[in-house]
Amino acid sequence: MTTPKVGVIGLGNMGGRITRRIVEAGTPVLGYDPVPHRAAGAGASGAGSVREVTEHADHLLLSLPDSTVIERVVLGDDGLLAHCRAGQIVVDLSTAAPSSTVRLHTALAERGVELLDAGISGGAAAAEKGTLTLMVGGAATALDAVRPTLEPFSDTVVHLGGSGTGHTAKVLNNFLNAVSLAATAEVMVAGRKAGLDLHRLLDVLNAGSGVNFATLNRFPHIVDGDYLEGGLTGTLMMKDVALYADLLHELGVPTLNVSGPLASFGLANSLGYADQISNRVVDAIGDVAGGVRLHEAGEGGES
């Protein structure tokens, strides 16, 4: 059986790490990114265009910032739709608007190409370890065919149903991620100002009902000054929260809890943290709380 040729479009924080996992597993990758050096950094051969990757790949992975960019890559004059061929499988690992995903699925299906929307969870650390969770929408047969390409960077792959269901689950997941990060950041700044030992506070939270992904995986590092650089930026976090608000509007569900993360990450972005990892929201809250930093001697606390 011939090994499928793999291409990746988008070699940033996540796409680059995913590509390296595939290459290290023994599968060559042809990659394209507007920043040329990223292909070499991820261990891939560099392509000069979306068209070149499209014409090369049997399995084509997308890791892009948002639906606007995805649509440009797929529908552009020299894009994926113009140069695809029947039998290809496209896996969109981005966080995208489900309604856009369904439209692109229909357009590609007319050319005999399967589009799987595969939202990912776990962050940069899980990508590097190959332990990402994938939430997949689209044809089950296409998912079965592409599983060997997904295995080097994922250890949990859940098929949720038809086109758009994977990206829907991803938007819902990312909203909870935003809520837990923003709320925990606020709590930790308050703990610092109240004079609590932050390591002990985390021990209590993680043994109690306040436990969440941020208390377990983010703040044990942040309180020691490690912000886990390389993950989702403040700008992208705001984009994800806005996607959630749009999705719930389409579904007719009230967005009663969206104001908190919108305010928190809006504050962070307005204070200059937009292009930094979204974990820096804790510094933004600390700024307006009197210059508090979790990992330094601060007002009301010790380092």
Summary of the structure (lengths in Angstrom):
residues: 303
radius of gyration: 20.3
end to end distance: 58.9
largest distance: 65.3
contacts: 1063
relative contact order: 0.10
helix: 54%
strand: 14%
